[in-house]
Amino acid sequence: MKKYKIEVTRTDEYEITIDENIWNEEELKKWSSVFSEVEAPEDLACTLALDTAIQGSLEFIEGFGRVKTLSDGSVRPHFEGFKEVPEEKYTEGITLEIISEGEQRETEVTELEEP
């Protein structure tokens, strides 16, 4: 039997907009007390990008709720059952635009020696 170690590298690129009037110092502290520590809107954007890369651009992202997601210049709709989620149910002050998501992938394969 052959055994392989596979390293997969993928590139995701997002453009994230954070409204600093909504995500001010006080709101960031509240968010940090429940989720991971962030000190600035940039930290929040990085956390969202990492969570999106790990989970995929899902309907609901833990810690962020429903984020207005743009793909190909248009808003990707979110659904509850068969009903489209109204705009007021999206997390206020955050927009995530998908530039690329896993389109560039590389693999590196190493055959492992059997003991």
Residue pairs with C-beta under 8 A, 6 or more apart in sequence:
1 114
2 111
3 111
3 112
3 114
4 109
4 110
4 111
4 112
5 109
5 110
5 112
6 107
6 108
6 109
6 110
7 107
7 108
7 110
8 105
8 106
8 107
9 105
9 106
9 107
9 108
10 102
10 104
10 105
10 106
11 100
11 102
11 103
11 104
11 105
12 49
12 52
12 53
12 100
12 101
12 102
13 99
13 100
13 101
14 48
14 49
14 52
14 96
14 97
14 98
14 99
15 96
15 97
15 99
16 45
16 48
16 49
16 94
16 95
16 96
16 97
17 94
17 95
17 97
18 41
18 42
18 44
18 45
18 93
18 94
19 92
19 93
19 94
20 41
21 93
22 92
22 93
23 31
23 41
23 44
23 93
23 94
28 38
28 39
28 40
28 41
28 43
28 44
31 38
31 44
31 63
32 38
32 39
34 63
35 47
35 62
35 63
36 47
36 63
37 43
38 44
38 47
44 94
47 63
48 61
48 64
48 67
48 94
48 96
51 61
51 62
51 63
51 64
52 61
52 96
55 61
55 62
56 101
57 69
57 71
57 76
57 96
57 98
57 101
59 66
59 78
59 79
60 66
60 78
61 67
64 91
64 94
65 90
65 91
66 78
66 85
66 89
66 90
66 91
67 90
67 91
67 94
67 95
67 96
68 75
68 87
68 90
68 91
68 94
68 95
68 96
69 75
69 76
69 78
69 95
69 96
69 97
69 98
70 76
70 95
70 96
70 97
70 98
71 97
71 98
77 84
77 85
78 84
78 85
78 89
78 90
79 85
